[in-house]
Every structure is written in C-alpha cells, then in structure tokens.
Amino acid sequence: MKDEITNRDNALFEAGIKLGAVYHQFIGMPIRVEFIEEAEKIIAKSIASQPYVIDVNVDIDPEKVKKNYSDFGYAELKGEYLSVTVVVEYGGVRVTAGMDYDEEKEYPLMRIEKIESQE
C-alpha cells in the first residue's frame, strides 16, 4: 500500500495540512487593524517553518476586522477575514493551494490551485 502513494499524493497532503494549520491554530486570535501586517507575517512565518513549505502568503481583510470590533476595541480572527496561499514541494512535485472565504457558502474553502511536477 505504501508503494502506491506518490510524491504528488504527499505534496497534496502537505498543502492541505498547512492550510488546516492556519485555520485551526489562528482562528480566534485577538486582532486589531493596526496589527494586521504583523499578524499576517507571524502566521506566514509559523506555516513557513513547517517541512516542505516554499512560500506562504497571508492576507487579512482590515475592513472585516474593523467592522467586527468588540466593545473592547478588537476583533477575533475569523476564517472569513483570511486569504491564504501556500506553496509546498515534496519529491519534485510543487503544489500551490489556497484558502478564501466563499460568501455564498458562508465558509472558508480550501482548494488546490496548481500542481507542477519536475519528475
């Protein structure tokens, strides 16, 4: 069974794990508009520290953050505020995957954007 698993399979799995980590590690984090750039960098650096990661881009929508401030002057990070792209490479296969909020489904959806193979 293990011989049937390809580098492509592993690259896709790694991309999904990285996006899941963004979502499940950082949702609920207190955030203010003036700290968005730092939060984006912290999230990206955290994910980039994991194996096989080539690149990470994190964008947090400042308008959605500000619109959802509590009475205490901050919001809790939600999936609907995030747009994330991650690039991983495993065994010569490079996968670009992303996560964006789907307004119609009211859910942050993850997707495979591109698969490139150097094999």
Order of alpha helices (4+ residues) and beta strands (2+ residues): alpha-beta-alpha-beta-alpha-beta-beta-beta-beta
